[in-house]
Structure formats: C-alpha cells, structure tokens
Amino acid sequence: MMPFIVNGWPVLLCKDEGQVHALINRCSHAAAQLAPGGACGAAR
C-alpha cells in the first residue's frame, strides 16, 4: 500500500492479485485518517 496526496485529497493505492486499486477519502475533513472510524468515518 502507498499513500499519496492528490489535489489535496488523501489517496491510498494498493495492489491485489495483480490489479491496482485506488481509495480516496471523500470525507469533508480532507485530513481525516484513511481508516474506518477516522475523523468522520466516511472513508470509502
């Protein structure tokens, strides 16, 4: 897994079975943790 900031948004890249997936934290608190139970719990 590799975390990045893209246009001010926290993005997590991961690779699973040869496919790359990106997860963006769309919480209104852009600095919220990328984890369930983060600042607003809205990471998807």
Backbone as numpy.savetxt, mean C-alpha at the origin, in Angstrom:
# Nx Ny Nz CAx CAy CAz Cx Cy Cz
8.67 -8.05 -1.03 7.83 -6.87 -1.03 8.71 -5.63 -1.03
8.25 -4.61 -1.75 9.01 -3.37 -1.83 8.05 -2.18 -1.71
8.24 -1.33 -0.69 7.39 -0.14 -0.56 7.94 1.04 -1.36
7.03 1.83 -1.91 7.38 3.02 -2.67 6.39 4.13 -2.33
6.77 5.36 -2.62 5.85 6.49 -2.58 5.71 6.95 -4.03
4.47 6.94 -4.56 4.21 7.33 -5.94 3.19 8.46 -5.92
3.59 9.61 -6.40 2.73 10.81 -6.38 2.15 11.07 -4.99
2.97 10.82 -3.97 2.55 11.08 -2.60 1.76 9.96 -1.95
1.50 8.87 -2.65 0.72 7.75 -2.11 1.63 6.57 -1.79
1.43 5.92 -0.64 2.20 4.72 -0.31 1.73 3.54 -1.15
2.66 2.89 -1.83 2.37 1.75 -2.70 3.28 0.60 -2.30
2.73 -0.59 -2.26 3.50 -1.78 -1.93 3.48 -2.70 -3.14
4.67 -3.11 -3.62 4.78 -4.06 -4.72 5.18 -5.41 -4.16
4.55 -6.46 -4.67 4.94 -7.80 -4.26 4.82 -8.74 -5.45
5.52 -9.85 -5.38 5.51 -10.84 -6.45 5.01 -12.15 -5.88
4.03 -12.76 -6.55 3.45 -14.02 -6.10 3.30 -14.93 -7.31
3.94 -16.07 -7.25 3.87 -17.05 -8.34 4.16 -16.42 -9.69
5.18 -15.56 -9.75 5.62 -14.95 -10.99 4.82 -13.72 -11.42
3.77 -13.37 -10.72 2.99 -12.18 -11.06 3.29 -11.06 -10.08
3.39 -9.84 -10.60 3.65 -8.66 -9.77 2.32 -8.00 -9.45
2.12 -7.67 -8.18 0.90 -7.02 -7.72 1.27 -5.71 -7.03
0.43 -4.69 -7.20 0.63 -3.41 -6.54 -0.56 -3.14 -5.64
-0.28 -2.68 -4.44 -1.31 -2.34 -3.47 -1.12 -0.87 -3.13
-2.17 -0.07 -3.31 -2.09 1.34 -2.95 -2.99 1.58 -1.73
-2.49 2.37 -0.80 -3.27 2.74 0.37 -4.09 3.95 0.00
-5.40 3.79 -0.18 -6.27 4.88 -0.60 -6.90 5.61 0.58
-6.38 5.38 1.75 -6.88 6.07 2.94 -6.68 7.57 2.75
-7.60 8.36 3.28 -7.46 9.81 3.17 -6.24 10.31 3.94
-5.73 9.50 4.82 -4.49 9.81 5.54 -3.36 9.14 4.77
-2.79 9.83 3.79 -1.83 9.25 2.86 -0.65 8.57 3.57
-0.35 8.98 4.78 0.79 8.39 5.49 0.37 7.20 6.36
-0.89 6.77 6.27 -1.36 5.64 7.08 -0.57 4.39 6.76
-0.41 3.52 7.73 0.34 2.29 7.53 -0.37 1.40 6.52
0.42 0.68 5.69 -0.13 -0.29 4.75 -0.34 -1.61 5.47
-1.29 -1.65 6.37 -1.58 -2.86 7.13 -2.99 -2.76 7.68
-3.67 -3.91 7.82 -4.99 -3.87 8.46 -4.86 -3.22 9.83
-5.80 -2.38 10.19 -5.75 -1.69 11.46 -4.83 -0.48 11.45
-4.41 -0.03 10.24 -3.58 1.17 10.15 -4.37 2.38 10.65
-3.94 3.57 10.35 -4.55 4.78 10.89 -6.06 4.85 10.64
-6.53 4.36 9.48 -7.97 4.40 9.24 -8.53 3.04 8.89
-7.68 2.02 8.76 -8.14 0.68 8.44 -8.65 0.54 7.02
-8.31 1.47 6.10 -8.87 1.43 4.75 -7.87 0.94 3.70
-6.74 0.40 4.10 -5.77 -0.11 3.12 -6.39 -1.28 2.38
-6.33 -1.27 1.05 -6.92 -2.34 0.24 -5.93 -2.76 -0.82
